Amino acid sequence: MKLGREQLRAAALGSGPVRVVAGAGTGKTAVIAERFRRLVASGVAPESILVMTFTERAAAQMRQRIEGLIDRPAPAVGTFHSLALSWLREDGRTIGVPPGFGILTGAERWIFTRELMWGLADVALTGDERPDDLVGPLLQMLERLKQELVPLDRLAKWAEVTDDAERGELMRACMRLFRAYERECRKRRWLDFDDLLLLAVRMFEQNPAVLQRYAARHPHLLVDEYQDLNLAQERIVELIARDGDPFVVGDDDQSIYRFRGASRASLERFLGSFPNATTITLGRNRRSSRRIVAAARALIDHNPDRLAKDLRSDAPGRPLLILECEDGGAEAAAIASEIRRLIGAGAAPSSIAVLCRTHAIAQPVARALVELRIPHVVIGGHGFYDRPEVRDLIAVLRVLRDPADEIALARAESRPEMVRFAPLVERFTSAAQSLDVRDLFYELMEQSRYPATPNVVRLGETIGEFCESSPDHSLDAYLRHLELVLLSGEDEEPAPIDAVDAVQVMTIHQSKGLEFDIVFVPSLVEGRLPQYGRSPRFELPPAVLEPLVRGREDVLAEERRLLYVAMTRARLGLYLTWAKHYEGGRRWRESRFLAEVRQAGPRILERAEVAASISVPPEVVLEPSHGEVNLSYSGMTAYRDCPRQYWYRHVRRLPVIPSAEAVHGVILHEVLRQAGELRRQGHQVGSGRLRSIHDEVWAGVEFPDPRRAPAFKRIGAAELEAYRVRGGFETAPSFVEQPFDVAVDGWKLRGVIDRIDRTDDGWRIIDYKSGRPIARRRRDLQVALYALGAGSAL
């Protein structure tokens, strides 16, 4: 690629710190590569030039471009994490990092933290209604502490002096867990991903001689995507390049990784560390058409406190199209239909991308592409354990462990590919309990001749990795471990597929650094893009952060940057779409960002409307039932949520494994029933009697998760006492657990009302709920149905 005047001027700047503020599509990578080439041409050895990038993909692309220019290896190109890893391998012993340390990541890290949390049994954490749901947020908080260089002692001191007693106790519980985490990791010679940066900073700060050696080794430092750096990464740049020539490139308008500790202010903080730095701005977009650039500029101009840059393009291109659709089905169908037209007109499928705010938004579009048989690939939409072949084999293993596992059997019955396993299940069932799970898996593969796809091979590798780290190699032990892996949500990436000419469907975050001829951005409605930020329960208090990073980033501004990134991935064509209705009855409002884009003017964009999708009734594949139709509230909600779930539970009557939360609710209902009966008989229900009933009910129940039982029992006792204090037993109920059976328009409604009280105004129906509040539309349906039932019961 031939560089323009702006780019050449930036690459040719002499010695001293340089900050390049480069707008989208202005050729940041090309500038860094040219800077590297010029340094080498001036006599600088390639190994003395350190190039730091944000992702492995960016590092590979940068290395390829540089080596193509200098026709020699570029050995010091890498991500911050990979470089920090190599430094700690070489010199980490100077701060006590053990040689041969391992890296704790993904599901193993989640499981390790969960075990620590339950082992500590800290009521502030395990006393939560869903303690396992806290593990992810806790780890995110620990990551942020390390990324922002916040010592644990600083947060502990804040927790001791804060006026918010509840939050202070939560933070103290977090500190106890984090200290146990660090202690156990040291004992096992483990580091996590963020330790690499934290310890690299500590090594350089505590060992001037080591720092001097690395600074002398790399007197020239080039950094890409500087706006994506967190404080620890910024500190590494500051330390290594203190007396050198740092050359950093970034765009504050493309800072979209706030959840990883990145901040658009990093480019401003660079001037604080290097006040003599020269700043040069790149504004000419060499990727997108002038219309796309004008629309993107109209959008991003609404963000406050931006670094000045003159965004412009001379390339021709078609107007942008804003599609206003009646519903989500019409939106997905319109996108797929337009993609089919574009491909028919000569566009390569791989030159087209659909960029979504979340993976969930991508699913309807992917289904619409399937219906039109358009080749496409969903990037990262389904994890490794969601791949059909992986789910098939896990189902087989579950049936071998428990032949009565109806859910696994249901999959086996519904998948033609599973027929080959039927005779093997009978043959291996008895041996499965004694065989090493590795041997069992490979025997199944060999005898079934199931296709050895890359994901099947990877499943075999994960089983082997489990056996290497666990003393118990049984099938049962592996499946218990797998259940925790799935619970963690830390899924692996599926095996990469061969490059194909297919439409690319991905999230906007995944599209960073990529470009396409045509881009579609769907679901541009308020609540999706922009999403409304929530204050996380485990957010760090601003007082513990370094002054440089205090204060919350503007959530709306980051959402606007996210759409800006999506729009500037497009070279020739851009489609922005939204719908008035998605799932449910809610009417959605178009994103405020569309009004901002329209300010680019009528010559820049066009608008079109798409009518509602036509719902074709599905073909009936089951014989209709000629018997009496019996329905209940639980059956109706199950059907509305998932017809297949309704079929399994209410027609096939497959057993449902009760969760800890469900059993907790059953216990509370039984306690309230017994207490209600006592009140009907004229007895009072005081605190001691209520506690006694609760203890008796608990004694007769086998709780599905023994480790969580004490926490649930404690929560239940507190909930019951709170109900009593609020007057729950002041009035004697007229009916308790009252069944009803009423005919309604040819079908029969059945159910049980928890409690009915007689009041001066009539009857009051009470339904007990434990756990989180249910949505209003569900509550309204239940109230209406129970009102019908009560009319027949009273």
N, C-alpha and C positions, 0 to 999 in steps of 0.2 A: 504494500500500500504506500502510495506516495504521500509524504507528510506535507501539510500545509504550512503557511508562514508562521501562524501562531504556535503550532506544535514544534517546529524547528527552533523557534526562539526559546521555548521552554527547555528543550533538550540541550540547547547550546549554552545555557547560563553557566557562568564560571563557578569558582569555589564558593563555599559558604552555604548555609541553610537555604533551602528553596521550598516554597509552598505553591503547588499548582492547584488552583481551583478550577476543576474541569467539569463542564456541564455534560449532560447525558449525550452519548454518541459522538463526543469530541475526540475520541481516540486516546484515552488515558494509557492503555496498555502499550500502544505504539510509541508514545512519548517516553515511557520508562525504558522500553527496549532500545530506542534510539539513544537515550542518555547512556545506557550501558555500552552501546557500540562506540560512542564517542570517547568514553573513558578508556576503553580498551585500545582504541586507535591512538590515544595520547600516551600510551605506554603503561597503563594500569593493568595489573594482572587480573584476569577474571575472578580468581578465587578470593581476591581482596574486596570484591563488590558484593555486599550482602543485599539480597532482594527478598522482601517480606510481603507475603500476600495473606488474604483472609481465608481462602478455601483451597483445598487440594486441586480442584479443577482449575482455579485461577493460576495456581503455581505451575501446573503442567503446561497450560497455554503460554504463560510468560516464559518458561524455560524453552519451549519449542520456538517461540518467536525470537528470543535472544540468540539462541544457538544457530538459528537460520541466518542471522545477521553477521555473527562473528565467526561462523564456521569452526567453532571450538566448544568444548563443554563449558557450561556455566554451573559450577558445583555448589554455589551458595545461594540457591533459589529455593524457597520453601515457605510453608505457613509458619505463623508464630509458634504454634504448638509443636510442629515437627522440629523446628530449630531449637526450641527450649528443651525438648526431649534429648536432642543430641548434646546440648551443653551440659545437662544434668548427668547424662551418662559419662561425660568426660570429666566434669569437675564437681558434681553434686556432693561428693564425699566431704568437701570443704565445709559444708553446712550440715553434715550428718545424714545426707540422703544415702540409703543403703545401696551398695552395688547390686546389679541384677534385679532392680525393683520391677514390679509388674504394674500394669495400668488397669484400674478398676473402672469399667464403663457399663453403660446400657442396663440390661435387665439384672445382671449380676450385682451391680451397684445398688439398684433398687431393692433387691432381695436382701442384700447385706444390711442396708439401712433399716429395712422393715424388721429384720431379726433383732437388731440393736434396740429399736424402739420398743418392741414387745419384751425384750429382755430387761430393759430398764423399768418397764411398767409404770411410767410417769403418768399420773392421772390427767394432767393437763393435755396429754396427747392421746393415750390409749383410752381415756374416758370419753373421747369424742364419739359421736354416733357412728361414724365410719372412719375409724383410725387409719385404715390402709389408704384411704383417699388423701391423707395428709402427707404421705411419703414423697410424692412428686413435688408438691409445693415446698416441703422442707428442703429437698435437694436443690430446688431452684434458689431458695434463700441462701443456702450454703455456697452455691456457685456465685451468687451476687456478692457475698462477703469477700470471696477470694478475688473476684474480678475487680472489685472496688477497693481492694487492699485494706479492708476493715478488720483489725484484730478482734478475736473473740472477746477479749477482755473489755474492749470498748463497748460492745453491745451488752455485755454482762453488767457493766457499771451503769449504763443507761437504764437497764431493767430495774436496778435497785433504787433509782432516784425518780423514776417517772411517776406522775400523779395518776396515770391510768393503771390501776392495780391489776385488772384482768389481763391487759396486754403485757404488763410487766411479768406476770406469772407465766404467760405463754412464752415470752422471750427467754425467761430463765430455764424453762423446760427445753427449749430449742438449744440453749447453750449446753445443757447437760448431755443432750443427744449428740451435738456436734463434737464435744470433747471426747465422748466415748468413740465416735466415728474416727477422729484423728488418732486416738490411742490404739484402737484395733488395727487401723491401717498401718501404723508404724510397726506394730507387732508382726503383721503379716507381710511387711515390705511392699506395701501397695501405695501408689499415688493415683489420684483421679486426674481428669483432664485439666481442671483448673489449677491443680497443684503445680502443673508444669510451669505455668506463667508465674504464679505466686512465688515458687521456690527459685525460679530464675531471677526474679527481682531481688529476692532476699540474698541470693548468692552474690550478685553484683554489688549490692549495697554493703554487705558485710565483708567483702574481700576485694579491696581496691586493686590488689595485684592481679587477681583473676579478671576483673573488669578491664584493666589496662591491657591485658593480653588479648582479649576479644576486640577491644577498640582498635588496637594496633593491627590485629588480623584483618579487620574490616573497616578501613578508614572511610569507605564510601557506602552509604546506606540508602537504598531506594525502597519506598513503601507504597504499596497500592491500596486503594479503597480506605484511605485514612479515616473517613467518617464512620467506618464500622468498628473502629478500635474501642476497647474498654480501657479503664484507667491503668490496669496492669500492663496491657500492651503498650500504651502510651509511655509508661514509665520505662519499659525496656528500650524503646527508641531514644528516650531522653538520656538514659545512662550510657548506651553504647555509642551514641552519636554526639555526646557532650562536646567533644573537641574535634569532631569530624565534619562531614558534609552531608547532612541528611537531606534527602530529596523526596518529599511526600506529595502524593497526588490523591485528591478526593473531591467529593461533591456533597455538600451539606444537604442538597435537595434529594439525595438518594440514601439518606440515613434511615434504614427501616429495621434495624435490629436492636431496638430499645430493650426488648425482652432478654437480650444477651448482654446487657450492660453497655451497649454502644450509645453514643450521643453525637448529635450533629455538631455539638460545640467543640468536638475534638480538634477540628481545624482551627478554631479560635484559640484553643489552649496551646496549640503548637507555637503560636507567636509568643505566648507567655514563657515557654521554655526556651525559645530561640528568637529573642526580640529583634535580632538583626537579619531575620530571614527576608528574602526577596519573595514577593507574591506576584504570580502571573496567572491570568485568567484565560481559559479556553471557552469560547462561546459558540463557535461554528459547529453545528451538528452535521456530521458526515454520514449519518445513518438514515435519518428519517426525512420524509418530505416536508416542505415548508408548511403545509397545512397541519400536519401532525405536531410539528414543533410549535406552531402558533397556538394550537389548542392546549398543548401541555404547558406552555408558558402562561396562558390565561389562567390555568388552574393553579399552578405553583406560585404565582404572584400573590395569592391570597395568604400565603404563609408569612408570618412576621419574622423579622430579624434574620433574613436570609443574607448570605454573602452575595454581593452584587456580581452579576454575570449577564452578558448580552447574548441570550439564546437566539440562534437564527439558523436558517437553512436556505439553500438556493435550489434544492431538488424539487422537481415537479411531483405531483401526486394527486390522487382522487380525493374528493371531500370525505371527511369522516361521516359515519352514519350512526345516529342514535336511534335505536329500535325501542319503541314503547309497546310492550306486549300485554295482553289481557291477563294471562296467567303463566305460571312457570313452565307448564307443558308446551305452550305456544312459543315461549322464548327458546327453550331447548330445541324444539323442532325447527324454528326459524334459523337458528345458528347452523344446525346440521344441514338444512336445505341450502343455505347460502354457501356453505363449504363445498357441498356437492356441485353447485353451479361453478364455483371458482376452479375446482379441480377439472371439471368438464371444459372450462375455458383455457386450460393449460397450466394451471398452478400446480406445483409439486406439493403433495400432501404434507411433507416434512417442512415446507416453508410456511405452514399455517399453525398458529397456536391459539389455544383457549386458556386464558390466564384468570384464575379464580382466587378470591380472597381466602377460601378454605377448601379442603378436599371434599367436604359435603356438598358444596355448591357445584363441584365438577361432576357429580354422579349423574344428575339428569341429562346433562349434555352428553356424557359418555354413552348413556342408554340410547339417546337419540341418534348418535353416530352409529351404534350397533344396528339399529333398525334400518338405517339407510345403507348398511354394509360399507361404511367408509373406514378405511384403515386408520387406526389411531392407537396411541399408547398413552396410558394414564401414568404419569410420573409420580411415584410415591403414594398413589392413592390407596393402594392395598399393600399392607406389609407382608413380610415373608410368611407368617402364620395364617394369612388370609388367602394364600394361593390355593386354588382347588386341589392340586395334587398333594400339597402338604396337609390340607385338611382331611383328604382321603386317608392318608397313611396314619394320621393321628387317630382318626376314628377306628381304624383297624386295631391299633394298639390298645385303645380303650375297650373295645369289645373283647380282646384277648384277656385284659385284666378283669373285666366284669361282663360276662355274656348277657347279663340282664340290663346293661346300659342302653336304655331304650333310645336315647338321643343319638348315640353313635350308630345304633342299628338303623334308625330312621334315615341317616345319611347313606348307609350302606344299601338300603332298599331303593333310594331315590337316584342313585348314581350308577349308570350302566357300566362305568369303568371299574366298579367295585365287585362285579360278578366273579371275577377271577379269584377273589380272596375267600369266597364262601367255603370251598373245601379245606382251605388252609386254616381257617379259624377253628374248625373242629379238630384238625390234626395238631395244632399248636397250643390249644387252650390249656391243657394240663402242663405242658412243658414250659409255657410262658412264665410261670411263677418262679422257676428255678434257673432259667437261662439268663446269661448276661444280656442286657437289653441291646448291646451292640450286635451280638451274635444273632439274637432274635430278629432284629431289623434286617440284617443282611441275608438271613435265611429266607425271610418273607420276600425280599426283593428278587432273590435268585429263583425261587420256586414260582412266584407269581408272574415273573417277567414284566412287571410294571415298568413303564418307560422311565429310564434313568435321566430325567431332565436335570438341568443345573440346580433347580430348587430341591429335587429329591436327593441329589448328591449332598447339597448343603445341609439338609435335615440329618443325613447320616453323620455328617461332620459335627453338628451340634450335639448329637447323642454321644459321639466319641468325646467331645469336650466335657460333657457332663460327667462321664465316667472317669475322666482324668482328674476331676476336681472333687469327686464324691467317693467315699468308701463303699457306699451301697450302690451296686450296679443293677439292681433289680428293676423290672418293668414298673412296679408300683412306685419306687423311689423316683424314677425318671418322670412319670406322669404327675406326681405331686410337685416336683420341681417345675415342670412345664406349666402347671396351673398358676404358679406364682409368676412365671415369666409372662404369661398372658395377662395376669392381673396387673402387672407393672405398667403395661401399655408401651414398654420400651421394645417395640418390634424391630426386627432386623430388616434391612432392605432386601427385597427379593433379588435373586441372581440376575445380573444384567442381561438384557436380551440383545441379540445382534442388531446392529443398526438397520433400520427399516425405513422405507419411505412412507411415513405415517404422520397424521395430524398429532401434534403434541398438546396434551392436556395436563396442566400443572398448576400449582399455586403461584401467586405473584412472587413470593419470596424465592421459590425455586427458579424463577426466570431471570433472576439478577445476573447480569453479565452475558445474557443471551440476546439474540436478535432474530426476527422473522419477517418475512414479507408482509404477512397479514396477521393481525392480532384481533381476537374477540375478548372482551371483558364483560362477563355476564353479572347479573344480580346486583346492579348498582342501585341499591335502595338503602334508605336510612335503617341502620341496625345491622347491616351487612358490610357495606362499604360507604360511609364509615361505620365501623363497629364502635359501640360505646364502651369506653374503658371502665373497668371495675377496680376498686382498690383491693389488691390481694391481701388476704388475711396475714400472710407472712412477709409483707413488704417491710423493707428495712426502714427504721425511723430516720428521717432526714438528718437529725442531729448527729448520727454516728458516721455519716458520709463525709468524705473530704470536702472542703468548701468548694472545690472546683466542680463537683458533681451534685451538689445539693439542689433540691427543688425538682419537682416532677416535670418531665418532658411533656409538652402539649400533645395529648393523645390525638386530638383532631388533626393537628399538623402532621403527625406521623402517618395517619390514615391517608391524608392528602398526598404525602410523599409516596405512599404505596401505590396509589392510582397513577401518579406521575411516572413511577418506574414502569408500570404496566404499559402505559401509553407509549413511552419512549423505547419499548422493545420493537415497535413496528417500523418497518422501512417504507412500505407503500400504502397499506390500507389498514384502517382501524375502525372497529365496530364496538360501540358502547351500548349495552342492552340492559333492560330492566322490565319487571312485570308488576302489575297491580296486585296480583294474588299469587301466593305460593301455597304451601300446605296450610290447612286450617282455613278458618273463615276471615282471618285478618286482612284488611286492605293495607298494602304497603305504600309508602310515599317514595317518590324517586329521590335518589341521593342529591344532597345539596351540591355535590361536586359537579353534577351535570349542568346546573345553572351557571356555575363558574366557567365551565368549558364553553358554554354557549356565548360567553362574552367575547370569544375570539371572533365572532361575526358570522353572518349567514353564508358568506362565500367559503368559509372554512368547513362547515358541516351541514349535513342534511338530516331530516327526521322522517321516520316512517312508523306506522302503527301496524300491529299484528293482532288479528282477532283471536278469540279464545280457542284453545285446542278442542277438538271434537273427541269426546270419550267414546270409544267403541267398546260395548260390553264384551267381556272376555268369554271365550267359548266355554260352555258348560262341559266339564270333564267328569263330573260325578253324577251318579244317579240321584235325582231329587228324593228327599225324604218325604214319605207319605204319612208318617206318624205325626203325633202331636209335637209342636215346636215349643220347647221349654227354654226360656232365657232368664238370665240373671244380670245384675249390674256388672259383676266381674267378667262374665262371658262377653257382654257387649263391649266393655273396654278392651278386653283381649283381642276381639275381632277388629275393633277400630285401630288398635296399635299394630296388629300383624295378623292377617287372616290365617297364615300358616301356624302361628303360635296357637290360635284358637282351635285349629284342626287337631294339633297334637294334644292339647290339654283337655278340650271339651268333647271332641269326637272320638279320637283314638284313645283318650284318657291315659296318655303316657305319664308316668310319675314325674313330679317336679321335686327336685332336690331343694329342700327348704334352706333359705339363707339365714344367717344369724339375725338379720334385721326382721325377717318374717317371723321367726320363732319368738323374738323379743315382743313383737306385736301380739302374737297369740297368747303369750304369758300375761301381758297387760290386760288383754280382753278377758281372760279367765279371772284374774284378780278383781276386775271391775264387775264382772258378773256375780261373783260370790259376794262382794261387798254390797251390790245392789239387792241381792236376795236377802241379806241380813237387814237392810233398811226396810224392805217390804214387810219383813216379819216384826218390825218395830224396834230392832236393836240399833244402837248408835255405832258408828264406825269412827273410832279415834285413830290417832297416829300409830299407837302400839298394835291395835288389832289389824290395821291395814298392813303394817310391816309383817305381822305374823302370817297373814294370808299370802303375801308376796313370797315369803320364805317357803311356805308349804308348796305353793305352785312350782317354784323353782326346783324344789327337791324332787318333784315328780317328772321333770323334763330332762331329756338328754340334749344338751345344747350342742349345736353342730360345730362350734369353734370354741373349745375349752379355754384357750388363752384369752379370748375376748369376753368370756362369761362374766368375770368379776366386774369389768367395766360396764357391760350391759345391765347387770344386776344393780349396780350403783346408780346408773342413769334411770332405770325403771323406778327404783325406790324414790328418787328425787322427783320424777314426773308425777308419780301417784300422790306423794305428799303435797306437791304444788296444787294438784287437782283438788285434794281434800281442803287445803287452806282456802282456795278460791270458792268454796261452798259446794263442791261437787256432790257431797252426800248430805247436805242439809235437808233436801227434799227426798222423800221416799218415792222411788219409781213405781209407776203403776204396772209396767210390764218390763221384763228383762229377757233379752234374747228371744224376742217374739217373732216366730216364723209367719210368713204370709204366702198366699198362693192365689193369684188373681188372673182371670182371663181378660185379655185385651186384644180385641180385633182379630180373633182367630189364633192367637198364641198365648202361652201361659207364662206369666212373670212370677218367679219364685225368689225368695230371699229371706234374710233374717235381720230384724232391726235390733240394734244393741240395747236401746233403752227408750221407753216412752213415758213421759211424765204428764200428769194432768195439771193444767194451770187454770187460772181464772178466765183466760182467753180461749181455752180449748186444749188441744193436745200439742205437746212439744216432742219432736222426734230427735233423738240424739244418736249419732254414729261416732264411735271412738276412732281416732286416727293417731298412730304413733309415727314418728319420723318427720319428714319434710312436708310442708303444706302441699296439697294437691292443687292442680290448676283449676281456675274458676269454672271453666266449661265442663270439666269432669265432675266437680262438686255439684254444679247445677243439675246435671243429668242424674246423679245419684239421689239428690233431694227430690227431684220430680218422680223418679221411680218409686222411692220409698213412700212418698205421699200417696201414690196409687195403691201401694201395698198396704199401707196403714188403714186406708179406707175399708179394706176387706177384713183386716185383723181386729178392728175395734168395734 
